[in-house]
Amino acid sequence: MMKIFDSLKANEALRVSDGKTIPILTNSELSSRLLVLLWSQLGDFDTLEYAWWLNKKNAEIIVNNITVKAIGIGDRNSGLKFCEYTGFPQENLFVDPTASIHKKLGLYQGLTWKIPALNQSQNAWVNLMLMCAGIGSKGTLKEVLRGYTGDKKAPQLIGEKEVVDTNILPPLKGSFFNLAGGEKFQRPFELATLRLRNMTEVLSNWNTYVPNAAYLTQRGATFLFDENGELLYEHRDQGILGFAENMSNPLSFLSLDS
């Protein structure tokens, strides 16, 4: 069986920054470590949340000389919109419209139940709804609940003076969440509010983020390599909102300063 690194090195994909189809590991040779992210749909909860964490830890990632490459399901327009919203660098994002790389690496496709009267996209929608209810999606309901109840093992997510606008609720200042239970940890409703902001963004631009709904249930993975291409860490997603082994601090495997 081909090593994961060799398999990734052999693959090309469309780079969002310039629309060129090139090897996905281009310009990653000089880094101390290489973080390769196989993302689900670019409009997926997991993908948007993962990008948020990367942005939050960007300074530490740079200091530790870690190169980040991500491959998401979508097209170039999806990628451009995703980078505009999340701030993820266009030059580090590649798109795979048919999840071909995900399939080559044997990643979890999610529920694939087929109802004969429905087409591929319609079946994907049904399966996605079932996964959101926890069927064939390990840990999803527990993680949804954590977004509402808070998590004292997780850091505070929204700065005291930061304002979050979900376009549904009135704009909320970070200090507002102190009323729900304190500060300096993930307060009740804090994560749920960020997820609501992501949801309204995607639903407002659905056809851009998800040009083909057939791959809605496909899950992703995280791979960390050293400078020689040896695998240091991997996590294969088994459900929606299961993109990290430690969801309280998804990038803790990098051993960055918290």
MIRO-446676 format. One line per 2 residues: number of its first residue (from 1); their letters; for each residue x, y, z of N, C-alpha, C. Coordinates in nm, 3 decimals. Atoms other than C-alpha are relative to their C-alpha. Layout:
NUM	A	X:Y:Z:X:Y:Z:X:Y:Z  ...
//
This chain:
1	MM	0.085:-0.120:0.000:0.000:0.000:0.000:0.088:0.125:0.000  -0.079:-0.121:0.009:0.139:0.341:-0.095:-0.011:0.081:0.129
3	KI	0.000:-0.085:-0.117:0.240:0.559:0.199:-0.087:0.123:-0.025  0.088:-0.115:0.013:0.005:0.848:0.269:0.072:0.119:-0.063
5	FD	-0.076:-0.113:0.053:0.276:1.106:0.199:0.024:-0.016:-0.150  -0.026:0.025:0.142:0.367:0.946:-0.135:-0.126:0.013:-0.083
7	SL	0.127:-0.011:0.070:0.003:0.926:-0.231:-0.039:0.147:-0.020  0.030:-0.143:0.010:-0.048:1.296:-0.157:0.095:0.068:-0.099
9	KA	-0.101:-0.061:0.087:0.275:1.387:-0.337:-0.030:-0.028:-0.147  0.029:0.039:0.138:0.154:1.208:-0.648:-0.126:0.066:-0.055
11	NE	0.128:-0.058:0.043:-0.173:1.402:-0.661:0.012:0.147:-0.036  0.012:-0.140:0.038:-0.249:1.727:-0.837:-0.143:0.046:0.026
13	AL	0.134:-0.057:-0.017:-0.541:1.961:-0.772:0.007:0.147:-0.038  0.008:-0.140:0.041:-0.658:2.308:-0.865:0.027:0.091:0.119
15	RV	-0.033:-0.095:-0.106:-0.497:2.581:-0.654:-0.090:0.122:-0.012  0.100:-0.107:0.003:-0.746:2.850:-0.558:0.060:0.134:-0.041
17	SD	-0.058:-0.131:0.023:-0.505:3.145:-0.580:0.012:0.037:-0.147  -0.022:-0.031:0.141:-0.436:3.116:-0.954:-0.074:-0.092:-0.097
19	GK	0.076:0.089:0.087:-0.660:2.838:-1.086:0.084:-0.104:-0.072  -0.087:0.098:0.065:-0.361:2.624:-1.185:-0.013:-0.137:0.066
21	TI	-0.001:0.136:-0.053:-0.366:2.246:-1.146:0.145:-0.043:0.015  -0.140:0.029:-0.032:-0.037:2.158:-0.976:0.006:-0.104:0.112
23	PI	-0.013:0.092:-0.114:0.099:1.903:-0.724:-0.037:0.070:0.131  0.051:-0.066:-0.119:-0.067:1.973:-0.392:0.108:0.027:0.104
25	LT	-0.107:-0.022:-0.096:0.260:1.953:-0.199:0.107:0.096:-0.052  -0.092:-0.099:0.054:0.427:2.224:-0.409:0.043:0.100:0.109
27	NS	-0.057:-0.100:-0.092:0.656:2.454:-0.203:-0.017:-0.037:0.147  0.012:0.042:-0.140:0.636:2.248:0.115:0.129:-0.065:0.051
29	EL	-0.121:0.074:-0.031:0.992:2.113:0.117:0.082:0.062:0.113  -0.088:-0.068:-0.095:1.152:2.373:0.345:-0.058:0.013:0.140
31	SS	0.063:-0.013:-0.131:0.917:2.343:0.640:0.046:-0.109:0.095  -0.035:0.100:-0.101:0.993:2.165:0.967:-0.105:-0.109:0.007
33	RL	0.111:0.095:0.001:0.651:2.004:0.957:-0.100:0.042:-0.106  0.100:-0.024:0.104:0.379:1.972:0.697:-0.134:-0.051:0.049
35	LV	0.136:0.034:-0.043:0.013:1.976:0.795:-0.089:-0.003:-0.124  0.087:0.016:0.116:-0.214:1.839:0.521:-0.141:-0.031:0.048
37	LL	0.139:0.013:-0.043:-0.588:1.876:0.568:-0.086:-0.041:-0.117  0.102:0.041:0.096:-0.840:1.681:0.366:-0.133:0.045:0.057
39	WS	0.124:-0.057:-0.052:-1.153:1.887:0.418:-0.121:-0.054:-0.074  0.127:0.036:0.064:-1.513:1.800:0.346:-0.043:0.118:-0.087
41	QL	0.047:-0.114:0.080:-1.732:2.044:0.151:0.047:0.131:0.061  -0.046:-0.129:-0.051:-1.605:2.400:0.179:-0.110:0.076:0.074
43	GD	0.110:-0.060:-0.075:-1.948:2.493:0.313:-0.039:-0.081:0.121  0.031:0.091:-0.110:-1.934:2.226:0.584:0.035:0.066:0.134
45	FD	-0.029:-0.048:-0.135:-1.946:2.308:0.958:0.146:-0.027:0.036  -0.134:0.041:-0.041:-1.621:2.116:1.010:0.108:0.084:-0.066
47	TL	-0.101:-0.071:0.077:-1.427:2.293:0.737:0.013:0.145:0.045  -0.001:-0.139:-0.043:-1.525:2.644:0.841:0.058:0.014:0.141
49	EY	-0.049:-0.006:-0.138:-1.455:2.571:1.206:0.149:-0.030:0.007  -0.142:0.033:0.004:-1.118:2.414:1.128:0.081:0.123:-0.044
51	AW	-0.068:-0.119:0.049:-1.016:2.725:0.932:0.005:0.109:0.107  0.004:-0.099:-0.110:-1.121:2.942:1.228:0.111:-0.028:0.100
53	WL	-0.105:0.038:-0.094:-0.885:2.749:1.457:0.138:0.027:-0.058  -0.129:-0.027:0.063:-0.600:2.775:1.209:0.032:0.149:0.002
55	NK	-0.018:-0.145:-0.004:-0.651:3.150:1.192:0.036:0.046:0.141  -0.025:-0.034:-0.140:-0.656:3.171:1.572:0.143:-0.034:0.042
57	KN	-0.134:0.047:-0.037:-0.325:2.982:1.595:0.105:0.032:-0.106  -0.088:-0.025:0.114:-0.164:3.130:1.284:0.141:0.044:0.042
59	AE	-0.131:-0.049:-0.043:0.117:3.311:1.467:0.089:-0.113:0.050  -0.077:0.113:-0.052:0.227:2.994:1.647:0.039:-0.097:-0.111
61	II	-0.029:0.088:0.113:0.206:2.792:1.325:0.119:0.054:-0.079  -0.111:-0.062:0.073:0.441:3.038:1.153:0.130:-0.013:0.079
63	VN	-0.120:0.008:-0.085:0.686:3.046:1.447:0.057:-0.141:0.000  -0.044:0.139:-0.002:0.700:2.665:1.446:0.033:-0.055:-0.138
65	NI	-0.038:0.037:0.136:0.771:2.661:1.070:-0.082:-0.119:-0.053  0.091:0.104:0.047:0.467:2.448:0.988:-0.069:0.051:-0.127
67	TV	0.071:-0.032:0.124:0.339:2.456:0.630:-0.136:-0.069:0.002  0.136:0.055:0.001:-0.036:2.406:0.593:-0.051:-0.007:-0.143
69	KA	0.065:0.019:0.129:-0.198:2.263:0.280:-0.137:-0.062:0.024  0.135:0.052:-0.018:-0.572:2.200:0.254:-0.062:-0.031:-0.135
71	IG	0.074:0.038:0.120:-0.782:2.021:-0.008:-0.146:-0.014:0.040  0.142:0.003:-0.033:-1.154:2.090:0.011:-0.083:-0.041:-0.119
73	IG	0.091:0.041:0.107:-1.448:1.963:-0.190:-0.076:0.123:-0.050  0.064:-0.117:0.059:-1.575:2.230:-0.428:0.071:0.039:-0.128
75	DR	-0.068:-0.051:0.118:-1.462:2.441:-0.722:0.074:0.128:0.036  -0.081:-0.119:-0.033:-1.249:2.753:-0.751:-0.086:0.110:0.062
77	NS	0.087:-0.102:-0.058:-1.543:2.984:-0.679:-0.029:-0.031:0.147  0.019:0.041:-0.140:-1.610:2.785:-0.361:0.121:0.041:0.082
79	GL	-0.123:-0.029:-0.071:-1.247:2.826:-0.264:0.020:0.149:0.022  -0.016:-0.145:-0.014:-1.238:3.200:-0.330:-0.094:0.056:0.106
81	KF	0.097:-0.046:-0.100:-1.553:3.255:-0.123:0.042:-0.044:0.139  -0.044:0.055:-0.129:-1.420:3.033:0.155:0.115:0.082:0.056
83	CE	-0.116:-0.077:-0.047:-1.091:3.223:0.175:-0.039:0.143:0.036  0.048:-0.135:-0.031:-1.270:3.558:0.167:-0.064:0.004:0.139
85	YT	0.072:0.003:-0.128:-1.484:3.457:0.465:0.089:-0.038:0.117  -0.079:0.055:-0.111:-1.231:3.265:0.674:0.139:0.063:0.015
87	GF	-0.135:-0.052:-0.004:-0.906:3.440:0.585:0.106:-0.105:-0.028  -0.097:0.104:0.033:-0.744:3.110:0.488:0.073:0.039:-0.129
89	PQ	-0.076:-0.044:0.118:-0.461:3.176:0.235:-0.040:-0.075:-0.128  0.040:0.061:0.127:-0.570:3.114:-0.123:0.108:-0.092:-0.057
91	EN	-0.108:0.079:0.058:-0.227:2.980:-0.217:0.017:-0.135:0.070  -0.011:0.126:-0.074:-0.259:2.702:0.044:-0.125:-0.087:-0.010
93	LF	0.125:0.075:0.014:-0.607:2.585:-0.057:-0.014:-0.054:-0.141  0.026:0.068:0.126:-0.675:2.333:-0.331:-0.144:-0.052:0.003
95	VD	0.137:0.051:0.005:-1.014:2.211:-0.450:-0.006:-0.127:-0.083  0.021:0.130:0.065:-1.126:1.864:-0.553:-0.151:-0.015:-0.015
97	PT	0.145:-0.003:0.018:-1.477:1.874:-0.704:-0.070:-0.133:0.020  0.064:0.131:-0.012:-1.539:1.498:-0.682:0.055:-0.083:0.116
99	AS	-0.056:0.070:-0.117:-1.357:1.409:-0.357:0.087:-0.118:-0.040  -0.080:0.113:0.048:-1.122:1.189:-0.559:0.116:-0.034:0.093
101	IH	-0.113:0.025:-0.090:-0.829:1.232:-0.320:-0.050:-0.064:0.130  0.061:0.059:-0.120:-1.055:1.152:-0.023:-0.023:-0.150:-0.022
103	KK	0.028:0.141:0.031:-1.155:0.828:-0.194:0.130:-0.081:-0.007  -0.128:0.071:0.011:-0.794:0.733:-0.273:0.058:-0.032:0.137
105	LG	-0.053:0.020:-0.135:-0.705:0.768:0.094:-0.096:-0.079:0.089  0.095:0.083:-0.073:-1.008:0.565:0.201:-0.069:0.071:0.115
107	LY	0.065:-0.075:-0.107:-1.169:0.840:0.409:-0.149:-0.035:0.008  0.140:0.034:-0.026:-1.514:0.791:0.560:-0.092:0.083:-0.089
109	QG	0.092:-0.069:0.091:-1.782:0.874:0.305:-0.128:0.047:0.068  0.126:-0.030:-0.066:-2.051:0.916:0.566:-0.107:-0.100:-0.040
111	LT	0.110:0.088:0.040:-2.390:0.754:0.526:-0.016:0.003:-0.151  0.020:0.008:0.146:-2.448:0.634:0.171:-0.126:-0.081:-0.033
113	WK	0.126:0.070:0.026:-2.798:0.492:0.200:-0.064:0.057:-0.127  0.059:-0.041:0.128:-2.981:0.504:-0.132:-0.150:-0.030:-0.002
115	IP	0.144:0.014:0.020:-3.351:0.565:-0.181:-0.022:0.002:-0.151  0.008:0.014:0.146:-3.433:0.446:-0.536:-0.065:0.117:-0.072
117	AL	0.072:-0.108:0.068:-3.669:0.734:-0.614:0.077:0.131:-0.005  -0.075:-0.125:-0.009:-3.404:0.999:-0.537:0.129:-0.007:-0.081
119	NQ	-0.127:-0.004:0.072:-3.102:1.113:-0.737:0.116:0.010:0.101  -0.116:0.003:-0.087:-2.748:1.126:-0.601:0.003:0.116:0.099
121	SQ	-0.001:-0.117:-0.088:-2.774:1.479:-0.460:-0.110:-0.008:0.106  0.112:0.011:-0.094:-3.114:1.415:-0.301:0.030:-0.105:0.107
123	NA	-0.040:0.102:-0.097:-2.985:1.097:-0.137:0.104:0.055:0.098  -0.101:-0.059:-0.087:-2.688:1.292:-0.004:-0.063:0.090:0.105
125	WV	0.071:-0.086:-0.095:-2.925:1.542:0.156:-0.066:-0.082:0.110  0.066:0.086:-0.099:-3.123:1.268:0.327:0.103:-0.057:0.097
127	NL	-0.106:0.057:-0.084:-2.805:1.104:0.453:0.062:0.105:0.091  -0.056:-0.107:-0.083:-2.672:1.438:0.576:-0.091:0.031:0.118
129	ML	0.095:-0.028:-0.108:-2.987:1.503:0.778:0.004:-0.110:0.106  -0.009:0.112:-0.094:-2.960:1.157:0.935:0.129:0.009:0.081
131	MC	-0.127:-0.015:-0.070:-2.594:1.222:1.020:-0.007:0.113:0.102  0.018:-0.111:-0.096:-2.687:1.554:1.184:-0.078:-0.046:0.123
133	AG	0.074:0.057:-0.113:-2.921:1.346:1.402:0.081:-0.106:0.074  -0.088:0.092:-0.069:-2.627:1.129:1.501:0.007:-0.139:-0.058
135	IG	-0.001:0.133:0.062:-2.691:0.831:1.274:0.118:-0.011:-0.095  -0.119:0.016:0.083:-2.368:0.707:1.121:0.097:0.116:0.012
137	SK	-0.082:-0.119:-0.019:-2.195:1.013:1.264:0.042:0.007:0.146  -0.047:0.016:-0.137:-1.996:0.937:1.576:0.029:0.134:0.069
139	GT	-0.031:-0.115:-0.084:-1.997:1.205:1.845:-0.068:0.130:-0.037  0.059:-0.126:0.047:-2.207:1.461:1.655:-0.093:0.064:0.102
141	LK	0.096:-0.058:-0.094:-2.487:1.507:1.907:0.069:0.053:0.125  -0.077:-0.046:-0.116:-2.241:1.533:2.196:0.070:0.131:-0.030
143	EV	-0.073:-0.122:0.037:-2.044:1.798:2.008:-0.095:0.118:-0.020  0.099:-0.106:0.013:-2.356:1.997:1.920:-0.038:0.052:0.138
145	LR	0.037:-0.038:-0.136:-2.452:1.996:2.287:0.110:0.082:0.066  -0.112:-0.072:-0.060:-2.104:2.113:2.390:0.002:0.146:-0.046
147	GY	0.005:-0.136:0.051:-2.155:2.419:2.171:-0.095:0.089:0.077  0.099:-0.076:-0.076:-2.451:2.522:2.385:0.033:0.005:0.150
149	TG	-0.021:0.007:-0.145:-2.342:2.412:2.733:0.134:0.057:0.044  -0.132:-0.050:-0.037:-1.982:2.539:2.720:0.098:-0.114:0.028
151	DK	-0.104:0.100:-0.020:-1.655:2.362:2.792:0.115:0.064:0.077  -0.106:-0.060:-0.083:-1.417:2.448:3.077:0.139:-0.051:-0.036
153	KA	-0.131:0.048:0.049:-1.141:2.246:2.906:0.045:0.075:-0.125  -0.029:-0.073:0.123:-1.155:2.475:2.602:0.028:0.146:0.029
155	PQ	-0.028:-0.142:-0.022:-1.019:2.829:2.570:-0.121:0.087:-0.036  0.102:-0.097:0.039:-1.240:3.135:2.545:0.013:0.026:-0.149
157	LI	-0.002:-0.008:0.146:-1.337:3.172:2.180:-0.019:0.141:-0.054  0.033:-0.135:0.048:-1.462:3.529:2.149:0.056:0.102:0.098
159	GE	-0.060:-0.103:-0.086:-1.264:3.826:2.283:-0.105:0.087:0.066  0.095:-0.080:-0.077:-1.430:4.048:2.540:-0.060:0.115:-0.082
161	KE	0.046:-0.115:0.077:-1.452:4.341:2.296:-0.039:-0.036:-0.143  0.036:0.045:0.135:-1.506:4.132:1.982:-0.151:-0.007:-0.016
163	VV	0.143:0.002:0.028:-1.849:4.160:1.821:-0.028:-0.107:-0.106  0.039:0.107:0.093:-2.011:3.858:1.652:-0.138:0.032:-0.056
165	DT	0.128:-0.027:0.066:-2.285:3.922:1.399:-0.040:-0.124:-0.080  0.047:0.121:0.067:-2.477:3.611:1.296:-0.100:0.029:-0.112
167	NI	0.103:-0.041:0.096:-2.722:3.809:1.077:-0.137:-0.057:0.033  0.130:0.048:-0.049:-3.000:3.642:1.275:-0.028:0.063:0.136
169	LP	0.010:-0.063:-0.132:-2.941:3.751:1.635:0.056:0.142:-0.006  -0.066:-0.131:-0.007:-2.851:4.108:1.734:0.151:-0.022:0.018
171	PL	-0.145:0.014:-0.020:-2.471:4.164:1.722:0.033:-0.017:0.149  -0.032:0.033:-0.139:-2.321:4.015:2.040:0.146:0.029:0.029
173	KG	-0.136:-0.027:-0.043:-2.013:4.144:2.221:0.050:-0.118:0.082  -0.056:0.114:-0.070:-1.777:3.882:2.365:-0.030:-0.001:0.149
175	SF	0.025:-0.009:-0.144:-1.831:4.007:2.720:-0.141:-0.043:0.037  0.138:0.043:-0.025:-2.201:3.920:2.684:-0.004:-0.144:0.052
177	FN	0.003:0.142:-0.036:-2.118:3.550:2.721:0.046:-0.023:0.144  -0.036:0.014:-0.141:-1.973:3.613:3.068:-0.124:-0.019:0.087
179	LA	0.124:0.012:-0.076:-2.333:3.636:3.184:-0.048:-0.144:0.009  0.042:0.140:0.003:-2.374:3.270:3.096:0.088:-0.091:0.085
181	GG	-0.079:0.090:-0.083:-2.099:3.147:3.322:0.143:0.039:0.030  -0.136:-0.039:-0.036:-1.774:3.341:3.347:0.084:0.040:-0.120
183	EK	-0.092:-0.038:0.106:-1.467:3.401:3.133:0.123:-0.088:0.004  -0.126:0.073:0.014:-1.133:3.254:3.018:-0.019:-0.150:-0.024
185	FQ	0.027:0.135:0.048:-1.295:2.930:2.901:-0.116:0.011:-0.099  0.110:-0.003:0.096:-1.553:2.837:2.636:-0.133:0.009:0.075
187	RP	0.124:-0.025:-0.074:-1.872:2.988:2.777:-0.121:-0.066:-0.067  0.123:0.050:0.062:-2.222:2.846:2.721:-0.045:0.090:-0.115
189	FE	0.053:-0.065:0.120:-2.364:2.941:2.379:0.108:0.066:-0.087  -0.105:-0.069:0.075:-2.027:3.083:2.265:0.029:-0.070:-0.132
191	LA	-0.030:0.075:0.121:-1.938:2.808:2.018:-0.123:-0.012:-0.090  0.123:0.009:0.078:-2.300:2.769:1.910:-0.024:0.128:-0.080
193	TL	0.016:-0.128:0.069:-2.303:3.138:1.817:0.093:0.010:-0.120  -0.093:0.001:0.113:-1.993:3.102:1.600:-0.048:-0.094:-0.110
195	RL	0.052:0.095:0.099:-2.149:2.800:1.432:-0.123:0.057:-0.071  0.116:-0.064:0.062:-2.469:2.997:1.371:0.045:0.103:-0.104
197	RN	-0.055:-0.096:0.096:-2.262:3.269:1.202:0.046:-0.073:-0.126  -0.045:0.078:0.116:-2.103:3.005:0.978:-0.118:-0.051:-0.082
199	MT	0.117:0.055:0.069:-2.441:2.853:0.896:-0.069:0.107:-0.085  0.067:-0.105:0.076:-2.595:3.184:0.789:0.084:0.044:-0.120
201	EV	-0.090:-0.031:0.111:-2.288:3.259:0.575:-0.017:-0.100:-0.114  0.009:0.103:0.104:-2.315:2.927:0.391:-0.137:-0.001:-0.066
203	LS	0.134:0.003:0.057:-2.691:2.930:0.347:-0.027:0.121:-0.089  0.016:-0.120:0.082:-2.670:3.283:0.207:0.075:-0.011:-0.133
205	NW	-0.082:0.016:0.121:-2.418:3.163:-0.053:0.011:-0.149:-0.037  -0.002:0.146:0.008:-2.515:2.798:-0.085:0.056:-0.052:-0.132
207	NT	-0.043:0.054:0.130:-2.464:2.743:-0.458:0.149:0.026:-0.028  -0.143:-0.027:0.015:-2.118:2.897:-0.436:0.081:-0.098:0.083
209	YV	-0.073:0.090:-0.089:-2.001:2.692:-0.139:-0.016:-0.147:-0.039  0.029:0.140:0.030:-2.166:2.370:-0.255:-0.052:-0.012:-0.144
211	PN	0.045:0.010:0.139:-2.173:2.350:-0.637:-0.057:-0.136:-0.037  0.052:0.135:0.025:-2.244:1.975:-0.621:-0.030:-0.065:0.135
213	AA	0.040:0.052:-0.132:-2.443:1.840:-0.326:0.023:-0.149:0.015  -0.017:0.145:-0.005:-2.356:1.479:-0.410:0.102:-0.045:0.105
215	YL	-0.107:0.038:-0.092:-2.059:1.488:-0.170:-0.018:0.060:0.140  0.028:-0.065:-0.129:-2.228:1.643:0.134:0.045:-0.083:0.120
217	TQ	-0.029:0.084:-0.118:-2.160:1.346:0.362:0.147:-0.039:0.012  -0.141:0.040:-0.002:-1.794:1.292:0.272:0.075:0.068:0.114
219	RG	-0.078:-0.055:-0.113:-1.568:1.336:0.577:0.146:0.015:-0.040  -0.137:-0.032:0.031:-1.210:1.453:0.589:0.101:-0.067:0.090
221	AT	-0.107:0.057:-0.082:-0.882:1.389:0.768:0.109:0.103:0.021  -0.117:-0.084:-0.033:-0.573:1.550:0.922:0.124:-0.087:-0.002
223	FL	-0.127:0.072:0.004:-0.217:1.437:0.847:0.114:0.098:0.029  -0.116:-0.081:-0.034:0.099:1.580:1.004:0.127:-0.080:-0.031
225	FD	-0.124:0.066:0.042:0.440:1.494:0.853:0.121:0.078:0.048  -0.124:-0.069:-0.029:0.797:1.569:0.949:0.069:0.039:-0.131
227	EN	-0.066:-0.050:0.120:1.055:1.714:0.706:0.040:-0.111:-0.096  -0.035:0.114:0.086:1.125:1.364:0.569:-0.123:-0.072:-0.055
229	GE	0.122:0.061:0.049:0.762:1.286:0.491:-0.051:-0.114:0.086  0.047:0.104:-0.091:0.721:1.053:0.789:-0.124:0.049:0.074
231	LL	0.127:-0.037:-0.064:0.372:1.052:0.936:0.016:0.009:0.151  -0.009:-0.022:-0.144:0.369:1.202:1.286:-0.135:-0.016:0.069
233	YE	0.135:-0.001:-0.061:-0.007:1.219:1.343:-0.103:-0.010:-0.111  0.114:0.001:0.091:-0.332:1.138:1.169:-0.130:-0.010:0.076
235	HR	0.136:0.012:-0.054:-0.699:1.178:1.242:-0.095:-0.009:-0.118  0.098:0.020:0.106:-0.973:1.045:1.016:-0.139:0.023:0.058
237	DQ	0.130:-0.040:-0.053:-1.311:1.204:1.072:-0.102:-0.112:-0.014  0.102:0.104:0.000:-1.592:0.967:1.163:-0.142:0.055:0.010
239	GI	0.134:-0.058:-0.007:-1.879:1.212:1.174:0.006:0.150:-0.014  0.011:-0.145:0.007:-2.000:1.569:1.144:0.044:0.060:0.134
241	LG	-0.059:-0.065:-0.118:-1.821:1.801:1.391:0.091:-0.097:0.076  -0.097:0.092:-0.059:-1.563:1.529:1.449:0.135:0.013:-0.067
243	FA	-0.121:-0.021:0.080:-1.270:1.688:1.269:0.129:-0.003:0.082  -0.120:0.006:-0.084:-1.033:1.658:1.567:-0.019:-0.103:0.110
245	EN	0.005:0.095:-0.112:-0.945:1.404:1.831:-0.039:0.072:0.128  0.030:-0.082:-0.118:-0.967:1.682:2.092:-0.075:0.124:-0.048
247	MS	0.079:-0.111:0.050:-1.252:1.911:1.993:0.006:0.123:0.091  -0.015:-0.115:-0.090:-1.190:2.131:2.299:0.116:0.088:-0.045
249	NP	-0.117:-0.072:0.051:-0.858:2.230:2.142:0.051:-0.076:-0.122  -0.024:0.085:0.118:-0.846:2.089:1.787:0.145:-0.007:-0.049
251	LS	-0.138:0.000:0.047:-0.483:2.184:1.718:0.100:-0.038:0.108  -0.089:0.036:-0.110:-0.342:2.050:2.044:0.106:-0.101:-0.042
253	FL	-0.098:0.099:0.046:-0.164:1.771:1.852:0.125:0.067:-0.057  -0.116:-0.072:0.049:0.070:2.038:1.713:0.091:0.045:0.114
255	SL	-0.075:-0.042:-0.119:0.187:2.113:2.070:0.036:0.147:-0.005  -0.019:-0.144:0.001:0.148:2.486:2.015:-0.033:0.056:0.136
257	DS	0.034:-0.067:-0.126:0.133:2.726:2.305:-0.149:0.032:-0.002  0.145:-0.026:-0.005:-0.227:2.757:2.418:-0.026:0.145:0.032
//
